[in-house]
Amino acid sequence: MNRPIFLSASVLASLCAALLSVPAAFGAGCFENRDYYQSLPTVIGKEDQAGKFPFALQCDTVFVRKGVTTVVHPGTMLYFAKPSINSVIKVEGTLILKGTKNSYVTLSGSLDSSRNGPEPGKRQWGGIEVADGGRLEMEHAGFMKAPTPITAFSTKVRIVNSWFKGSSGMILPDGSLYAMESSWHAINNLDLSQGFADRKSESRPEEAISESEKARLFKKDSRAATWKKAGIGVAALAAVGVGVALLLPEEKPSTAGPGPKPTANALPDLPPLPSGAP
């Protein structure tokens, strides 16, 4: 016979507190239609890693808390599992995006697959918000499809050799807009603590993004377009071939038998001799 188990009030209170803390402790497991917050770990990836390493952000709002420093290493691809224009990374502490020329850190709303593996997707997201007192350090980083990639309430923002695709501009600490070309925009050396201008001419850093670098970064797009065009061309040629074959008249086989074969060195037939000839 089972006996009922009685718990003291203190034990019940402890269990309730533990259950209520689960979403906060495991922010990565955001519940449907609930805006629980996720905190980034202090390190994402490894300094010497090579390749592409997707890292999914599970919540709409992701934090780097005050007093915390998060370092994101080369090749890491940050993206949102359920992206929306409200998907943001809020930096109250310090966020360091530490890419290299051959292995960028990328941030996007979603992730797409291609012939070359995962690539930043084309779903929009809300960008990074740097709170007053927060710090953002970016080097060789790329932003895909964030209309406002950075909203800075702090001047502790430094961007080196980074690209933005699908962005209109970032919000500066004075409330003004730093306009960007939406198709492609590169920032080579911008330190908000020193002013709001990309200091290309004054102190252009080594390995600053050039047109050739831009072409290399998006070479995959041209390859995909080339393959798509080639596929369309092959399909069109096949359709034309089928049409020509259907329109050509059908050749009927000849019913006449084969003619006599010519004899080698044959003489022509001579006319008959006239009567009375010797």
Buried (B, 14 or more C-beta within 10 A) or exposed (E): EEEEEEEEEEEEEEEEEEEEEEBEEEBBEBEEEEEBBBBBEEEBBEEEEEEBBBBEBBBBBBBBBEEBEBBBBBBBBBBBEBBEBEBBBBBBBBBBBBBBBEBBBBBBBBBEEEEEEBBBBEBBBBBBBBBEEBBBBBBBBBBBBBBBBBBBBBBBBBBBBBBBBBBBBBBBBEEEEBEBEBEBBBBBBBBBEEEBEBBBEEEEEEBBBEEEBBEEBEEBEEEBEEEEEEEEEEEEEEEEEEEEEEEEEEEEEEEEEEEEEEEEEEEEEEEEEEEEEE
